[in-house]
Amino acid sequence: PEAIRYFGRCGDDTFYQVMFKGNKEKAKKISQRLVDHIRKYDWYKISPELQVTCTFGYATLKNDETPYAWIYRAIEGMLEGKKRGGNISLEGPYFAGKERIPRQREFSIRNYCS
């Protein structure tokens, strides 16, 4: 069956995708396809000086993991991709130490996204 996907916006130029019934390979393929389409699009047709880049982070939910830790790991992938210059799809770390993962009441995607 096709993966169930949710998309949202968590900042001015930052969007997210959540997939259920998917796997790491599918997440990588979908996000890389989006990177490629955005990179190849003729943005100059909209505005001669317009430049658009995108960076995707993804992570696969582990059986013993909270949704907050899962999303946080995907955000870590996105932030690392931005550090590397953007226009990339990057898997978040498999393990993010508990001291780095915010508690539920402190968690807000907006805190990690521009």
Secondary structure as UniProt FT lines:
FT   STRAND          4..9
FT   STRAND          15..20
FT   HELIX           24..40
FT   HELIX           43..45
FT   TURN            48..49
FT   STRAND          55..58
FT   TURN            63..64
FT   HELIX           67..83
FT   TURN            84..85
FT   STRAND          88..91
FT   TURN            98..100
FT   HELIX           104..106
FT   HELIX           109..112
//
